[in-house]
Amino acid sequence: MDVIKENLSRLRVPGAGDKVFKDECIYSFDNPESDTGLYICMNRFLGVGARFLEKYSKRTDNRIFLHIKRTKKVVEETEVPEKVSRLAINMEGGFSTENKDQWIESTRVVVWPSMESFELSEAELPLQTQLSAAGILTAVSATKQAQVDAATGTWDGEVLVASKHAENLQQNPNPPQIPPSGWKCENCDLTTNLWLNLTDGKILCGRRNFDGSGGNNHALEHYKAGGGTGPLAVKLGTISRDGKGDVFSYDEDDMVLDPFLEKHLAHFGIQMGDCTKTDKSMVELQIEMNEKIGEWAVLTESGNKLQPLWGPGKTGIHNLGNTCYMNSVMQVLCSLPEICTCYSNNTFADRCDLQDPDSDLKLQMYKLCQGLSSGDYSRGTDKVEEAVLRDEGSQPGVKPVMLKNLIGRGHHEFSTNRQQDAQEFFLYLMTLIERAHRNSDVPSPSNLFKFCVEDRLECGGQVKYKTRNEFFLPFSIPLEAASNLADVEAFLQKKTEAEAKGEKLSLEDEVRHKVPFPAVLASFMGESIVSDIYSPALGSKVDGKQTVRLKTFPDYLLLSLSKYQVDINWKPIKLNVEVDMPEELDLSVLIGGGPQPGEDLMPEEEKPKEQIYENDAVVAQLMDMGFSREGCRRAVHFTKNAGADAATAWIMEHMDDPDFNQPLTIGGPKMPEVNVSEENIGMVMSMGFSIDQAKQALRNTDNNVERAIEWIFSHPEGESEPEPTFSQPTGDNHCQGLTNGNPKYKMIGFISHMGTSPQSGHYVCHIKDEDLKRWVIFNDNKVAVSEKPPKEFGYLYLYKRI
């Protein structure tokens, strides 16, 4: 008690601007449910695990903590678990990540290092101590507040588009009144799979499946017979009081949204507030099919009884609400010895940002790597039943909430609760890691993956070489090179004939393109035509030929198979394809040789010097904040005189640059004009970006879609910084600091995606365990030996130099 009284002036009550980290240790994934509970500093409101108390106390000199310990309460299961019936997370009928366990919570004030503890109700406890403890207990935790702000955990599967017919749908003036039950197809005796035409009120059965199941096509035939009238129909039995129901558009040939469904149903006397779902939705039927056959079953190996694994390197990551893309990427990265070595450096914990630990990327990477590699959060069968590990995954597993919130902060996509593209996440993470290590004594591990690309452009009898750095190698898939092309064409013909009859083929009959990897590599090595390239030799714009080779080969090479194309409606569609990816890879054919004897090199165009943006008033305002004049001039220039706020933000980002206080000099050749193709604009826009963002990004990345996506992530404010030096004739500079060596590799991991769009579906990863000599599947929190690693279905492949 004497120690508490001596430190009474240090005990604070959380105010409105204070973050209270009471859910998790800032150094580890220890929490109140851990064996030793969690200790919250009553001065800084930071959570600290028992094994880190000494480290934290020595750095801050804080010795008084509120200890929170939760113990699980045994509760009898009285309700039957609801079956998953929709592609949703934490929503009715969807996959639930909510913890339904009940806990008994105990709290005490603890003094370090004696570990003397006091009940909060103890009479001798000073009032300030009681007020501080009460404030901590009643405050909303910092991590939970960040989750609320990002609205996580509300994914509702693939986003449906509102039908073009919904707003002005024509409905018969004398409609029939539809009863609440007892429906039957008007053309046959079927009483299930019934659809109500929202124009004339006809109740007819749905499509017939190829195997004879389903309906008798009467709803579709009615639409065709009517000459295209009555384009929308709702599936009876799927209408619920929350305003939802399955609506299909015959004209658009897809499931759609009807924002006016309630009004359209009321026309037939149906009140949505009185409706109860009684039939399976289309998503529910699709889930049932996916659980048995198809891509989903193959990638998750759901047909096999997988042997669960645990211990160091075998720790699962909980899905925080559509974060499987992040989980898969982080599992692969943290499996690399170099990444673990980098982030096992205690400097990141000893010198972490205690003012804002959830904004310290190096600390969060340290925390995740230690959590996954230590095995502390993956108990074995000596403490947990094997059936629990198989069904629920790692116990307790890790929940990198702070890392997820940090990466998403300020980003228009990763801050949301929607599914994201794993490749885009990897690129953005590399950008953040490079920024975080910019002025660190520990070099960025991003160079393990970075390599130098050599672009060769030929036009008008002259050639030009340029270099750039990349983090992954994108491979397009030439479907025309499929080894089973005849079988695919026969299947597509069969599918077309079935659809003409209103039938659907079974997934078991599906035939995918099977493309050998040598054909993929040959396609990458070939020439591509680039339109409207200015030729100094001809003095006009002509078509040019471009080839791509590699100047350096990194220690770890990430390959990406471009499995998405854009259809005529500019919507991304996924290729139904298998690629026989080799476990060992020799890329010697991709070695770039640079300019060759006898080649006529294209001269560099001289461009006018770049304009210097000046604003003496803003410079003076920034100098009043304590920054140097030259640094302020740089801020004004590189934000193109966008104002004091933009310049201040630029200074915060660049104040540690080595040339920040040096005189501002602008000159040299600028990036030549880039002709941006409409097709590539559409592809970038299909990822959720605006047309202006797409044009800017493609203009700054030589019309390259993959690099344009990365450019948008690293330039959230658009073209506010100086143009990249990518095109300047200083190619060798791009190779500095990069790893390079033998271009022979072996596969050590791959990430797979199931679903029709990168913005929906699910990701899993497989990692090669050298000790077990087996592949291991990481499906969020579940970790198990892989029986049939589906290497032919991967999306991202990580290779290690042999």
N, C-alpha and C positions, 0 to 999 in steps of 0.2 A: 504493500500500500504506500510505503514511503517513496518508492520509485515513481509511482503514479503521481503523487503530489509534487514531486520534484519536476516532473515533466508536464505538469498541468497546462502550462502556457503554450505547449506545442500541440495540444489536442484541439481539433477544430470541428465545427459542425458544417457539413456540406452545404454550400450555397447554390444558388441557381446556376452559376457558371461552372461548378465543379463536376468533373467526371468521377464516378464512383465505380471502380473495377472490383466488383464483389462476386463475379461469376467464375473467375478463372485467374490463376497465377499469371503475372506478367512475364515470367521466365519459362513457364512450363504449362502443361495442361492439367495440373492439379486443380481441384475445385472443391466446393463444400461436400460433395459426395465421395471424395477420395478418402482413403483410410485415415489420413492425418488431417482432413478438413482443409480450410483455407483461412489465412490470417490477413486481415485488412488493416493497413496502416491507418491509424486514427489522426494522422497529420496530412498525408498525401492522398489517402483513400485508394491505395494500390493494393491489389490482392497478391499475396506472396505464399508459396508453398512452404511446408515445414523445412525442407532441405535447402531453401534459399534464404531463410531468415538471417543467417549470419552475413551473407553477402550483402543483402539489402540494408541491414542495420549498420554495418560498418560504413557503407557509402553515405547514408542519410542521417545517421546518428539518431534515428527514431527507434524507440524501444517499446512502445505501447501499441498493442494490436487488438482488434476485435476478432476473435476466433469463431468461425461459423462451421458447424459440422452437421451434415444431414445423414440420417440413417434410414434405409428403406423400410417401410412398414409393410408387413405381410398382409395382402388383401386377397380375399377369395374372388375368383373370376365368376361373375354372375351373368355377364352378357356374352352372347356369341359374337365373335369378331366379325365385323362387316366385311363382306367380300369386296375386293377391288373391282370397281365397275367403270372407272374412267381414267383417262390419262391425266391425272391431277395429283398434286402434292398438298397435303394438309387441307383438303377440301372433302366435303361429303362424297363418299363413294370412291375416293382416290387413295393413293399411297400415303400413309400417315407416318410422319416423323415425330409426332408429338409424344412426349413422355407421359404416359398415363399412370406411372407409379406414384405412390403416395409416400411422403417422407416426414420423418420426425426431425425437427430442427432444434439444435441446442446452440446457445451463444454464450460466450464468456469473454471477459477482458483478460488478456495475457501479457505478461511482462517478459521481455527478452533481456538477458539469456537465462534467467532463473526458471522461466516457464511457470512462474507462480500465476495462478488464475483466480478470477473473482466472478461470481454471479452478478448479472446486471441488477438484480434486485437487492444486492447487499447494501445495507444501510450506510456503511462507512464510505461507499464509493462516491467520490466528489460529483457534484451536479454536472459540471462540465463534461466529465467522462460519460455520464448517462445521456446527456444531450447529444454528444458526438456519436455514441453507439446508436441511439434512436434515429439520428439523421442518416446514418449509413444504412440501417436496416430498412428504412422507409423510402430511400432514394431509388429511382429507376437506374438499374445498372447501365454503365456506359455501353457495353456490347449490345444489350437489349435495346437501348435507345437507338443505336445505329441500325439495328435490324428493322426496327419500326420505321425509321426514316427511309430505309431502302425498300420497305414493303415486301420483305422476303417471304417465301413460303406460300405463294398464291398462284403458282403455275397452273394453268388449265389446259395444258396440252397444246397442240398446234392451233395457231390463230386462224379462225375462219373469217372469210371476207363477207361483208354484207352483200346480199344479192342485189343486182341492178334492177330487179323487178319489184323489190319489197316496197319501196316508197309509193309507187303508183300502181300497185297491183289492182287489176280489175276484178271485182267480185259480183256474182249474179245478184240482181236486185231482189229476187224472191228466193232466198236461200232455204235449204232444209234445216231443221233444228236437229242437231246431233245429240243423241242420248249419252249419258255419262259412262255407259258400259253396254255389253251385249252386242258389240260390233261384229259384222261379218262382211266379207268381200261381196260386192253386189253382183259379181260375175261368176263366183264359185263358192265353195263351202268353207274356205279358209277363215279362221278366226284369229290368226296371229300374223305378224309382219304386215300390218294393215296401214295404209297411208291415206290421209284425208287431203284431197285436192282443195287448195285454199281459194280457188276461183269458183268452182261450181258445187263443192261439198260432196263429191263422189268419194265413197270409201272403197278402195280397191287394194289388192294384194301387191306386194313388192316383187322384185326381180327373182328369177329362178337361177339358182346356182348351177354350175356345169354338171354337178353330180346328181341333180334332180331335186335337191333340197331348196329351201327358201319358199318364194311365192310362185305365182303363175304368170308374172309379167303384166297383169291386167292394168296396174296403175300406169306403167310406161306405155302400153298399147293405147290407153285412153288418151294420153297426151299426144301421141303421134296421130291418132285418128282425128283429133281436134284441130289439126293443123298448127300446132304450136301454142294453142291457148291453154291457160291453166298451168303455167310453168313451175309453180311452187307447190310442194306437198309436205305435210308434217306427219311424222310417224306417230300414230295413236299409241298411247301407253307410255310414251317418253315425255309427255307434257307434265311439268311440275309447277307447283305454286310459286317457285322462285323465278318464274318467267322464262324457263328454258324448255326446249324441245328440239328433236332432230328435224331439221328442214332440209329438203333436197331440191335442187333446181335442175329440172330436166334440160332446160336450154343451156345452162352453164355446165351441166354434167358433173356436179360436185355438191358436197355438203356445204351449206351456206348459213349465214346469219340472217334472221329476219327481225330487224329492230322493231317492227310493228306487229309482231306475232300476236300479242295480246288483243290488239284491235281486230286483226284478221280472224282470230278464233271467236271473238265475241259476235262477229257477224253471223256465226252459226249457232249462237246460244251457248258457247263454251266459255265458262268463266275460269281463267287460269288459277285464280286464288282458291278454287275448290278442287283442283286437279292433283292427283297423286300418281307418281311414276309406277307403272305396273309391268312394263315390258323392257327388254334389253335395248339399250341404245346402240347405235352403230359403233361407237368407240368400245363399248363393252364387248360386243361381238368380235371386234378386231383384236381386243386383248386376249380373249379366249383362244382365238386362232393363233396369235403370236406365241402363246404359252406352249403350244404343241408343235408347231412347225414354223418354218420361215427364218428370216435373218435374225430376229430377236432371240429365238431359241438357240441358234447356232452360236451367236456371239457370247451369250451368257452361259452357254453349256448347260441349259436348264434340263436337258434330258439325262444328265449324268449325276450320280450321287458323289459330289465332290468332297474330297478329304480336306477339312479345314486346317489352316496353319495359324501359328501364333509365335510370338517372341520377337527378337530384334529383326527389323526389316520386314516383318509380317504383320504390321499394324494397319488396320483399316481406317478410313476417313469417313465420318458421317456425312450424309447428304444434308446440307443445310437448307434445302429447298431449291432444287434444280441446279446444284453445283457439281454434278458428276463430271462436267468438262474440266473444272478446276481440279477435282480429286484425281482424275486420271493423269493429268499433266504433272501434278506435284508428286504423285507416286513414282512416276518414271524419273523425274529429275532427282528426287531424294534417294533413289536407288544407286546413283552414281557415286563412287568413292570420292571423286574430286569435289562434288557438291557438298557431301557430308563433311569432308575435311575443312572446306572453306567455312562452313557455317557451324563447325564445332569450336571455332575460335571464341574463347571466353570474352574476348574484347567486346563482342557485340552485346553481351549481357552486362559486362562490367561498366561499359560506357553508354548504355542505352539511354534513350530520351525518357526520363521519368516524368517530365511534364506532360508528354503525350505519347505514351508507349504504343498505342494502337496506330500511330503514324510513322513508326520506326520500322522500315521494311527489313533491315538487316536483323533486327531483334526478332521479328516475326518469322523470318526464314530460319534463324538459329533455333527458335522454339519448335518449329515444325520438323526440321531435320532431326533434332534431338528426340522429339516425341516419337517419330516413326522408327528411328534406328535403335533406340534404347531398349525397346520391348516393354517399357514400364506400363504401357497402356494396352497391352495385349496379353492377357492372362491365359495360361494353358489349362489342360484338362485336370490338373491337380487342384484347381480352384473353380473351374467352370465346366459344366457338363458339355460333352461334345455336341449333343443335339442343339444346345443353345448357341454354340459357336457356328454351327452349320446354318441355323435359321436366322440368327440375329447378327452374326459377324463378330468382330473383335470386341472384347470386353476389357475396359469400357470403350476403347477406340478414342480417336481425337476429333475435336470439333474446332477447326481453325477459323473461328468467327472473326477474330481481330484481323487476320490476314485477308479474308474475303472482303471485309469492310474497307480495309486500307486500299486494296487494289481497285475496288469499285468506286472509291471516293472521287467525285467529280467526273467520272466517266459515264457517258450517256447510255452505254450498254451494260457494262459490268457492274454498275450500281443497281441494276434492276433485278427482278426475280425471274427473268426469263432465261431459257436455255441459251447458251452461247456457243460459238465455234471454238473448239479446242485449239486449233491452229492460231486463230486470232488472239486467243488468250496467251498462248506461249510467246508470241511476238511482243505483245504488250508487256508481259512480265519481264522479258529480256530488256525492254526499254527502261522499265522502272528499276531493274537491278543495276543497269549501267549508270543511271542517275544516282542511285544510292551509294555506289562505290566510287563516284567521281573524285572525291577528295578523301577517300579512305586509304589507310595503310594496307588494307587487304585488297588485292586486285579483284576486279569483277570476274566471276566465273563464266560470264556470258561468252568470252572468247573461246571457250571449249567448243562452241557450236558455230561460231561465226567463221565465214570463209569468204574469199575474194572471187568474184565472178568476172570473167572477161567476155564482153560483148563485141562481136565483130560485125560491122555494117558495111555492106558493099553496094555501091550505086555509081553509075556513070563511069565505070572502069577504075574507080578509086575505092579505097577501104579506110575505115576508121575504127580504132580500138578504144574502148572505154572500160573502166573497171568500177565495180561497186561491191559493197559488202552485203551479205545475206545471212539469215539464220536458218533457212531451210531450202531444200531443193524441190521445186514443184514439178511433178510429172503429169502431163496430160495422158489420158488413156485412149488409144486409137481403137475404137470399137470394131472398125473394119478389119482389124488384125486378129479378131477372135478365132480361136481354133475350132469352134463349134458354130460358125456363122450360119451354116445351113440349118442346124437344129433351132437356132434362135429365130431365124426367119420363118420356119415352119410353125413355131410356137406363136409368134406374133400374128401370123395368118389365122391360126386357130382361135386366138384371143379375139381378133377382129370379128370373125364369124360369130363367135359366142355373144359378143356385145351387140351385134346387129340383131340378134334374137332376144336381147334383153337378159342374157345369162352372164354369169361370172365364172371364170375358171378357178379351180382350187389352187391354193398356194403350193400344194404338193406337185402340181403339174408344171410349175414355173420353170423356165429355162433361162439361165443367165448367160451373158457373154463371158467366155473364159479367155482372157487375154494373157499370153505369155510375157514375162517381164522383158526378155530381149526385144520384143516389139515395142514396149513402152520406152525403153532406153533409146532404141533407134529413132523413135518419133521425136524424142527430146533433142537428139543430135542433129536432126534435119534442119533445113533452112526454113525460115518463116518469112513471109512477104510483109514488108512495112511500106505503107502507102505515103505518098506526098512527102518524100525526103528531098531536101534541097541539095542538089549536086553542084558544087563549085565548078567542076569541070564542064558541065553542060549549061550552067547558069539558069537552071529551071528545076522544078520539082518533078521527081520521078519515083517509081517504085524501087525499093531497095531490098536486099536479101540480108537477113540477120541470122547469126548463129551464136550459140552460148557455150562457153567452156569454163572450166574452173582453173584459177591460178594457184589456189591453195586448197588443201584438203584438211579439214579440222579433225581434232581427236574424236569428236562425236558428230555424226552427220545425220540430220533429220530429213527424211524424205516424206513428201506429201503427195498423195494420189488425188488429183483433181476429179472428184466424183460428182461434182455438181455442174450442171449446165443451166442456161436460161432458156425457157420456152418462148413461144411467140408472144406471150403475155408478160414477159419480163419477170416471170416467177422462177426461182431456183428449183430445179428438179434433180433428183439423185439418180445417178446411173446404176442400173441393176447389173453389176459386173463383179467378176472374180479375177484377181490378178495373182498369179503364182509367184509370190515374192520369195527370192532366194535367201537362205539363212546366211550365206557368204556372198560377198559382192566385190567385184573387181571393176573399178571405175577408171582404169588407166586410159581408156579411150576418151575420157573427158578432160584430159590434161591440156590446158591452153598453152599455145606456143608463142603468142604475141606476133608482132609484125614479121612477115617472112620475106626472104630475099626476093627482089623483083616486084614487090607490091608497091603500088603508087598510093601513098598515104594522103588522105584528104586533109587539106589545110584547115586550121581552126579559124572560125569566123570571128573577127574582131567586133565587139559590141560596144556601144557607148557606155561610159562609166556609170555606175549605179548612182542614183540621186541620193544625196544625204539629207535626211529629214532633220530639221532643226525646230526647236521651240524653247526660247530662252526662259519663258515664264515657267514652263514645266520643269526645266532643268533647275531653276532657282528653287522651286518648291521641293524638289527631290533633294537638293543639296542641304536644305534646312533640316532634313531628316538625318543628315550625317554622312551622306554618300559623297564620293569624289565627283568632281565636275566631269571628268572623262567617262566615268561609269554612268553618270546620269545622261550624258550625250548619247552613249551607246543604247541606253534603255529607250530614249525617245526615237532614235533611228530604227532600231530593230523592231519596234512596235508600230513603225510608220506613223508616228505622231498621233497615236490613237487616244492619248489622254494620260493624266497622271496615274489613274488606277491601273491601266494596262502596263505603264512603264514601271510602276512599283512592283507589280507581279513579276515582270521580267527580271528586275533586280533581285528579288528573293530567289529566283531560280538560278541566276548567273553570277551572283556576287562573289562566289568563290572561284570563278574562272581565272586562269593565270593572266589573261590580258584585260581583265575588267577595268583596271585603272590606267591602261595604256591609251595613248592618243588614238582617236578614231580615224582610221584610214580605209577608204572604200575604193576598190578598183578591180581590174582584172576582167576577164571575159565572163559574161553571164550565161546562164543556161539558155541554149537556143530554143526557139519556139517549138513546142511539141504539139503535133496533131493528135487530138484525142478522139478515139472512135466512139460512135454511138453505142456499139455493142458493149464495150467495156464500161461505159457510163452506166448502162443498164445493169451490168453485173454488180458493180459497186453499190448502186442504189438498191439492188435486191437484198443487200445485207443490212438495210435499214437506214442508209445515209441519204442526205439530201442531194439534189442534182448539183448544187454549188460545191458541196464537199467533194463529190465524185469528180467534178471537172478539175478542181484545184489539186486534188491528190494525184490524179492521172497526169496532169500537166507537170507535176513535180517529180514524177517517177517514170518518165518516158513511156507513158501509156501502159504500164505494167499493173495488172489488177492486184496481184498478191502484195506487191510493194505499196500500192496505193492504200490498201487497207491498213497496213502498218503506219503509213504516213499520217493518216487521219488520227490514229490513236496517239501518235507522238506530237501532233499539232492540233490539239482540240480547239484552238482559237483560230485555226485557218492559217493563211499566209501572213503571219505576223512576225516571222523571223526571216533572216536573210536566206536567199535561195541556196539550196544545197550545192556543195562543190562536187557533186557526183560526176558531172560531165567534164570537169576540168582535166586537162591532160597531165594528171599527176597520179597515174594508176598505181605506182608502187607504194604510194602513201597508204592506200587502202589495205595493204598486206602487213603493215607494221603491227606488231603485237599479236598477230594471229598464229594459231598452231598450224603446223603443216607437216606432212609426211607421206608415207606410203598410202596410195589410194585403194587399199584393200580393207574391207570391213566385214564384220559379222553382226548379225541382228541380235540385239539384246532387249528389245522391247517394242511393243506396238500398241497403238490406241485405236479402238474400233468405235464406230458410231452406228446406231440402229435408229431408223426413222427416215422420213422422206425429206427432211429439211435440217440444216445445221442449227436452226433456231428451235428445234423440238427434238423429241426422242431421248436417247440415253447413250452415255459413254461408259466403256469399261476399258481396262488396260491389261495387257499380259507382259510379264517381265521374266526374263530368263534367270533362274537361280543357278549359279555356277556350282554351289555346294551340293544341291539336290540333283543337278543335271536335269532339271525339269522346268517347264514353264509354270508360272504362278499367275492366277487370275485375281485381279483386284477389282471388285465390283462394289464401289463405295466402301462400306464398312465390312464387307465380306471378303475374306482372303482364303484361297484354297488352291490345292494342286490342280493344274489344268490337265484334263484328260485328252482333249482334242483342241489344241490352240488354233483358232481360225485365222491363220496368217493370211489366207487369201482374201479376207474381208476387211483388212485393216484400212485405216485412213491416214494415220501418221506412223512412220516406222523410224526407230532410232537404231543407228548402226555405230559400232565402236571399231576404231582402227585395230587391225590385227597386228 
